[in-house]
């Protein structure tokens, strides 16, 4: 929307610059260098997630009867799957961290 409230583009100022010339006119600032990547170990993050799934698995075993009564006995299988996938992910992140450190 233009400044006068209409949806028409503003009137041309008579400039018939090519897109390349317009780009060169706009691009007057020097390019900044890319920031360095953050070096973060991923294995502890995956291990914490796996630990949380293990806590959920223990809790589902403690409250097994209550979960079965309410039709949520599948929560234990979900927590077990989280632990298994988490162990695989933690192992993968340990390998990746070792590769990036060397």
C-alpha positions as CSV (number, residue, x, y, z in Angstrom):
1,X,0.0,0.0,0.0
2,X,1.4,3.4,-0.9
3,X,1.6,6.4,1.5
4,X,-1.6,8.0,0.1
5,X,-3.7,4.9,1.1
6,X,-4.1,3.4,-2.3
7,X,-2.9,0.1,-3.4
8,X,-1.2,1.4,-6.5
9,X,2.6,1.5,-6.6
10,X,4.1,4.9,-6.3
11,X,4.7,6.8,-9.5
12,X,8.0,6.2,-11.2
13,X,10.6,9.0,-10.8
14,X,11.7,8.7,-14.4
15,X,14.5,6.3,-13.6
16,X,14.8,3.4,-16.1
17,X,17.8,1.7,-14.4
18,X,18.3,-1.9,-15.2
19,X,18.0,-4.4,-12.3
20,X,21.8,-4.8,-12.3
21,X,22.3,-1.1,-11.9
22,X,19.7,-0.9,-9.2
23,X,21.4,-3.8,-7.3
24,X,24.8,-2.0,-7.6
25,X,23.3,1.2,-6.3
26,X,21.7,-0.6,-3.3
27,X,24.7,-2.8,-2.5
28,X,27.1,-0.1,-1.3
29,X,27.8,-1.7,2.1
30,X,30.7,-4.1,2.3
31,X,29.9,-7.7,2.9
32,X,30.4,-8.8,6.5
33,X,32.3,-12.0,7.2
34,X,30.2,-15.0,8.3
35,X,30.3,-15.6,12.0
36,X,32.1,-18.7,13.2
37,X,30.1,-21.7,14.0
38,X,29.3,-22.4,17.6
39,X,31.1,-25.5,18.8
40,X,28.7,-27.4,21.0
41,X,28.8,-30.9,22.2
42,X,25.6,-32.7,21.3
43,X,26.1,-36.0,23.2
44,X,25.2,-34.5,26.6
45,X,22.0,-33.1,25.2
46,X,21.0,-36.4,23.7
47,X,21.9,-38.1,27.0
48,X,19.7,-35.8,29.0
49,X,16.8,-36.5,26.7
50,X,17.3,-40.2,27.0
51,X,17.4,-39.8,30.8
52,X,14.1,-38.0,30.8
53,X,12.6,-40.8,28.7
54,X,14.0,-43.3,31.3
55,X,12.3,-41.4,34.1
56,X,9.0,-41.4,32.1
57,X,9.4,-45.2,31.7
58,X,9.9,-45.7,35.4
59,X,6.9,-43.5,36.2
60,X,4.7,-45.5,33.8
61,X,5.7,-48.7,35.6
62,X,4.8,-47.1,39.0
63,X,1.4,-45.9,37.8
64,X,0.7,-48.9,35.5
65,X,-2.7,-49.8,37.0
66,X,-3.9,-46.2,36.9
67,X,-2.8,-45.8,33.3
68,X,-4.5,-49.1,32.3
69,X,-7.7,-48.0,33.9
70,X,-7.8,-44.8,31.9
71,X,-6.8,-46.4,28.6
72,X,-3.3,-45.0,28.5
73,X,-1.2,-48.2,28.9
74,X,0.5,-47.3,25.6
75,X,2.4,-44.6,27.4
76,X,4.9,-47.2,28.7
77,X,5.6,-48.4,25.1
78,X,6.1,-44.8,24.0
79,X,8.6,-44.2,26.9
80,X,10.4,-47.4,26.0
81,X,10.7,-46.4,22.4
82,X,12.0,-43.0,23.6
83,X,14.7,-44.7,25.6
84,X,15.8,-47.0,22.7
85,X,15.9,-44.2,20.2
86,X,17.6,-42.0,22.7
87,X,20.3,-44.6,23.3
88,X,20.9,-44.8,19.5
89,X,20.9,-41.0,19.2
90,X,23.3,-40.6,22.1
91,X,25.7,-43.1,20.5
92,X,25.5,-41.3,17.2
93,X,26.1,-37.9,18.8
94,X,29.1,-39.3,20.7
95,X,30.6,-40.5,17.4
96,X,29.8,-37.1,15.7
97,X,31.3,-35.2,18.6
98,X,34.5,-37.2,18.5
99,X,34.7,-36.7,14.7
100,X,34.2,-32.9,15.0
101,X,36.7,-32.6,17.9
102,X,39.6,-34.2,15.9
